[in-house]
Amino acid sequence: MANNMDARALRAWLRDCPAIDCEAAFGVDYLGAEAGSWAICSLATELKRRENILGETALARRQSREYGLDFRGIHSGDPAGNMENLGRLDEAAAWVRERSAAGDLPQWNGGRVTAVLPATSAAVEEIGKGTARYRLRLRVECEMD
């Protein structure tokens, strides 16, 4: 159900977020190895189903999709630097809530987005040599055509 065009639309919408450096690499389902990279990653989402009057099961018109907004930041033993990286995703979460409340939503392929909201708080997902991947999970609520 989720497709690459929807992830691209979400990425284009997020490009307006001031917490995201518009010059930085911003992948779809791929986060670069260099610090400062961003990515929107499709996450497994359970599809909602409904039963019609004949007892047949079909996909519900209203669905939710989850994505990870990933950021690769410099990671060190310095707590202030790590908190700054998490703070960038917290700023992105606030921007997402504000834009969603204002009705400024991404244009979706095959449906209409009704809300984009943070599904979790920002967290460190993976620590490597000198960098770490930080993630904010986003839930996109939509009505399918």
C-alpha positions in Angstrom: 0.0 0.0 0.0 2.8 2.5 0.9 4.8 3.4 -2.1 7.9 5.3 -3.0 5.9 8.2 -4.4 4.3 8.8 -1.0 7.6 8.7 0.8 8.9 11.2 -1.8 5.9 13.5 -1.2 6.5 13.3 2.5 10.2 14.1 2.0 9.3 17.1 -0.2 6.9 18.4 2.5 9.6 17.9 5.3 12.1 19.9 3.2 10.3 23.1 4.4 11.1 22.2 8.1 13.6 24.7 9.4 15.2 22.0 11.6 16.3 20.1 8.5 19.2 21.6 6.6 17.9 22.1 3.0 21.4 21.6 1.6 21.9 18.2 3.4 21.5 14.8 1.7 17.9 13.7 2.3 17.3 10.1 1.2 14.3 7.9 0.8 14.7 4.6 2.6 18.5 5.3 2.8 20.4 7.3 5.3 23.9 8.4 4.2 27.0 7.6 6.3 28.1 11.2 6.7 27.0 13.3 9.7 24.2 15.8 8.7 22.4 13.3 6.5 18.6 12.9 6.7 16.2 10.2 5.4 12.6 9.3 5.4 12.2 5.6 5.8 9.1 3.5 5.2 8.2 1.4 8.3 6.1 -1.7 8.5 2.5 -0.6 9.3 -0.4 -2.9 10.0 -3.2 -2.4 7.5 -6.7 -1.7 8.8 -9.4 -3.9 7.5 -13.2 -3.8 7.5 -15.9 -6.3 6.9 -18.7 -5.6 4.3 -22.3 -6.7 4.6 -21.5 -9.9 2.8 -18.9 -10.8 5.4 -16.0 -10.2 3.1 -12.9 -8.6 4.4 -11.5 -5.6 2.6 -9.0 -2.8 3.3 -10.6 0.1 5.2 -10.7 3.5 3.5 -8.9 5.2 6.4 -5.4 4.0 6.9 -2.3 4.9 8.9 1.3 4.7 7.6 4.4 5.0 9.7 7.7 6.5 8.6 11.0 7.1 10.3 12.5 10.6 10.0 16.2 9.7 10.5 19.1 12.0 11.1 22.8 11.1 11.3 24.6 13.2 13.8 28.1 13.4 15.3 28.1 11.2 18.4 30.6 11.5 21.2 30.9 11.2 24.9 29.7 14.8 25.1 26.1 14.7 26.4 25.5 18.3 25.1 26.2 17.3 21.5 23.9 14.2 21.7 21.1 16.3 23.2 21.6 18.8 20.4 21.0 16.1 17.8 17.9 14.9 19.6 16.8 18.5 19.9 16.8 18.8 16.1 14.3 16.0 15.8 12.2 17.6 18.6 12.1 20.8 16.6 11.0 18.8 13.6 8.3 17.1 15.7 7.0 20.5 16.8 7.0 21.8 13.1 5.1 18.6 12.0 2.4 19.1 14.7 2.1 22.8 13.8 1.8 22.2 10.0 -0.6 19.4 10.5 -2.8 21.5 12.8 -2.8 24.2 10.1 -3.9 21.8 7.4 -0.6 22.2 5.5 -0.2 18.5 4.6 1.7 16.6 1.9 0.0 15.7 -1.4 -0.5 12.0 -1.4 -0.6 9.5 -4.3 -4.0 7.7 -4.5 -5.5 9.4 -1.4 -5.7 12.4 0.9 -3.5 13.0 3.9 -5.6 14.1 6.9 -2.8 14.4 9.5 0.9 13.9 10.0 1.9 13.5 13.7 4.8 12.2 15.7 4.2 8.6 16.8 7.0 8.6 19.3 9.6 10.9 20.8 13.0 11.2 19.2 15.5 8.5 20.1 18.9 7.2 19.3 18.5 4.1 17.1 22.1 3.1 16.3 25.5 4.2 17.5 28.5 3.8 15.2 32.1 5.1 15.1 31.8 8.8 15.6 28.1 9.1 14.4 24.7 7.9 15.5 21.3 7.5 13.8 18.5 9.4 15.5 14.9 8.6 14.6 11.5 10.3 15.0 8.6 8.0 14.0 5.9 9.8 12.1 2.3 8.6 11.6 0.5 9.7 8.4 -3.3 9.4 8.6 -4.9 9.2 5.2 -8.1 8.4 3.3 -7.5 6.2 0.3 -9.3 6.7 -3.0 
